[in-house]
Amino acid sequence: MVDELNPQTLSEWLAGMSLPERARILNRIAHDLTICTREFEAATQPFEHPAIVIKMLIGLSELQHQLSAQIGHYMDGEEVKVYPIDVFAQILFEKATHYQISPFLRGTISRIKNRH
């Protein structure tokens, strides 16, 4: 199921929600993504490729940036001057792919969907 998550499934899921509900869901996704960074701290061995780890941490920060901006617009009741849901979902998945953190994003979305 996690591998089936893509921009389209995320955008379809969010599209059925009110703005406050979307903001809550995106906030939960953002929160869960911060927990992913603990995996780096919990590593018991030195990283074989520190540059990749740095890239991944930057990517998680980039996802936080995108999520917090969209959440802020939704909390302000803004639905016009924000990225359309499908574009926003595509941005998240593209950034996750670029920064090699797609498993983190997909896993997080899957957990949130299962709790919702």
KELUM-743684 format. One record per residue (C-alpha): y, z, x; chain; residue number from 1; residue in three letters. Coordinates in nm, 4 decimals. Each point is the difference from the previous one (the first is absolute). Example, Ala and Ser with C-alpha at 12.3 -4.5 7.8 and 13.67 -1.06 7.14 Angstrom:
BEGIN
> Y,Z,X,seti,zaza,nugu
> -0.4500,0.7800,1.2300,A,1,ALA $
> 0.3440,-0.0660,0.1370,A,2,SER $
END
This chain:
BEGIN
> Y,Z,X,seti,zaza,nugu
> 0.0000,0.0000,0.0000,A,1,MET $
> 0.2439,0.0830,0.2800,A,2,VAL $
> -0.0405,-0.3474,0.1518,A,3,ASP $
> 0.0902,-0.1527,-0.3369,A,4,GLU $
> 0.3454,0.1581,0.0080,A,5,LEU $
> 0.2660,-0.2602,0.0704,A,6,ASN $
> 0.3633,-0.0666,-0.0895,A,7,PRO $
> -0.0964,-0.1436,-0.3369,A,8,GLN $
> -0.2103,0.2983,-0.1084,A,9,THR $
> 0.2722,0.2405,0.1129,A,10,LEU $
> 0.2749,-0.1909,-0.1796,A,11,SER $
> -0.2045,-0.0296,-0.3201,A,12,GLU $
> -0.0670,0.3744,0.0053,A,13,TRP $
> 0.3669,0.0882,0.0569,A,14,LEU $
> 0.1266,-0.2531,-0.2554,A,15,ALA $
> -0.1483,0.1998,-0.2866,A,16,GLY $
> 0.2030,0.3088,0.0883,A,17,MET $
> 0.3454,0.1252,-0.0875,A,18,SER $
> 0.2496,0.0298,0.2873,A,19,LEU $
> -0.0423,0.3799,0.0316,A,20,PRO $
> -0.3784,-0.0382,0.0011,A,21,GLU $
> 0.0199,-0.2734,0.2656,A,22,ARG $
> 0.2220,0.2250,0.2101,A,23,ALA $
> -0.2540,0.2831,-0.0296,A,24,ARG $
> -0.2890,-0.2258,0.0994,A,25,ILE $
> 0.1886,-0.1465,0.2963,A,26,LEU $
> 0.0941,0.3527,0.1041,A,27,ASN $
> -0.3680,0.0994,-0.0080,A,28,ARG $
> -0.0880,-0.3042,0.2094,A,29,ILE $
> 0.2733,0.0909,0.2499,A,30,ALA $
> -0.1215,0.3594,0.0147,A,31,HIS $
> -0.3613,-0.0998,0.0574,A,32,ASP $
> 0.1041,-0.2413,0.2749,A,33,LEU $
> 0.1634,0.2875,0.1894,A,34,THR $
> -0.3357,0.1757,-0.0028,A,35,ILE $
> -0.1538,-0.3052,0.1705,A,36,CYS $
> 0.2058,0.0747,0.3097,A,37,THR $
> -0.1907,0.3257,0.0419,A,38,ARG $
> -0.3014,-0.2043,0.1045,A,39,GLU $
> 0.1868,-0.0885,0.3182,A,40,PHE $
> 0.0790,0.3641,0.0745,A,41,GLU $
> -0.3582,0.1049,-0.0693,A,42,ALA $
> -0.1447,-0.2433,0.2538,A,43,ALA $
> -0.2252,0.1822,0.2440,A,44,THR $
> 0.0016,-0.2742,0.2648,A,45,GLN $
> 0.2896,-0.1803,0.1662,A,46,PRO $
> 0.0803,-0.3277,-0.1718,A,47,PHE $
> -0.1480,-0.3043,0.1687,A,48,GLU $
> 0.3000,-0.2138,-0.0980,A,49,HIS $
> 0.3120,0.2194,-0.0380,A,50,PRO $
> 0.2196,-0.3042,-0.0700,A,51,ALA $
> -0.2021,-0.0754,-0.3134,A,52,ILE $
> 0.0335,0.3613,-0.1135,A,53,VAL $
> 0.3762,-0.0186,0.0463,A,54,ILE $
> 0.0091,-0.3260,-0.1961,A,55,LYS $
> -0.2004,0.1584,-0.2820,A,56,MET $
> 0.2296,0.3045,-0.0150,A,57,LEU $
> 0.3035,-0.2286,-0.0132,A,58,ILE $
> -0.1719,-0.1875,-0.2830,A,59,GLY $
> -0.0554,0.3186,-0.1966,A,60,LEU $
> 0.3692,0.0758,0.0464,A,61,SER $
> 0.0874,-0.3490,-0.1243,A,62,GLU $
> -0.2101,0.0535,-0.3133,A,63,LEU $
> 0.1783,0.3322,-0.0568,A,64,GLN $
> 0.3334,-0.1794,0.0293,A,65,HIS $
> -0.0962,-0.2649,-0.2558,A,66,GLN $
> -0.1497,0.2532,-0.2397,A,67,LEU $
> 0.2919,0.2429,0.0157,A,68,SER $
> 0.2536,-0.2773,-0.0605,A,69,ALA $
> -0.1876,-0.1272,-0.3057,A,70,GLN $
> -0.0510,0.3556,-0.1311,A,71,ILE $
> 0.3736,0.0667,0.0315,A,72,GLY $
> 0.0855,-0.3090,-0.2019,A,73,HIS $
> -0.2523,0.0899,-0.2685,A,74,TYR $
> 0.1338,0.3568,-0.0168,A,75,MET $
> 0.3470,-0.1478,-0.0543,A,76,ASP $
> -0.1401,-0.2005,-0.2917,A,77,GLY $
> 0.0529,-0.3247,0.1883,A,78,GLU $
> -0.2436,-0.2751,-0.0839,A,79,GLU $
> 0.2154,-0.3064,0.0695,A,80,VAL $
> 0.1357,0.0492,0.3527,A,81,LYS $
> -0.3369,0.0917,0.1500,A,82,VAL $
> -0.2871,-0.2105,0.1215,A,83,TYR $
> -0.2081,-0.1239,-0.2930,A,84,PRO $
> -0.3294,0.1875,-0.0118,A,85,ILE $
> -0.2059,-0.2938,0.1248,A,86,ASP $
> 0.2358,-0.0613,0.2939,A,87,VAL $
> 0.0071,0.3702,0.0858,A,88,PHE $
> -0.3805,0.0198,-0.0031,A,89,ALA $
> -0.0188,-0.3075,0.2224,A,90,GLN $
> 0.2446,0.1566,0.2474,A,91,ILE $
> -0.2114,0.3166,0.0224,A,92,LEU $
> -0.3201,-0.1910,0.0655,A,93,PHE $
> 0.1646,-0.2349,0.2517,A,94,GLU $
> 0.1419,0.2933,0.1956,A,95,LYS $
> -0.3361,0.1768,-0.0105,A,96,ALA $
> -0.1705,-0.3115,0.1354,A,97,THR $
> 0.2607,-0.0524,0.2713,A,98,HIS $
> -0.0251,0.3604,0.1200,A,99,TYR $
> -0.3811,0.0123,-0.0302,A,100,GLN $
> 0.0049,0.2755,-0.2619,A,101,ILE $
> -0.1426,-0.1826,-0.3013,A,102,SER $
> -0.2906,0.2468,-0.0309,A,103,PRO $
> 0.2508,0.2863,-0.0283,A,104,PHE $
> 0.1991,-0.1764,-0.2727,A,105,LEU $
> -0.3051,-0.1123,-0.1967,A,106,ARG $
> -0.1671,0.3396,0.0277,A,107,GLY $
> 0.3142,0.1787,-0.1118,A,108,THR $
> 0.0548,-0.2270,-0.2997,A,109,ILE $
> -0.3663,0.0357,-0.0962,A,110,SER $
> 0.0190,0.3807,0.0095,A,111,ARG $
> 0.3188,0.0037,-0.2088,A,112,ILE $
> -0.1440,-0.2457,-0.2554,A,113,LYS $
> -0.3131,0.2117,-0.0352,A,114,ASN $
> 0.2060,0.3144,-0.0618,A,115,ARG $
> 0.2358,-0.1693,-0.2460,A,116,HIS $
END
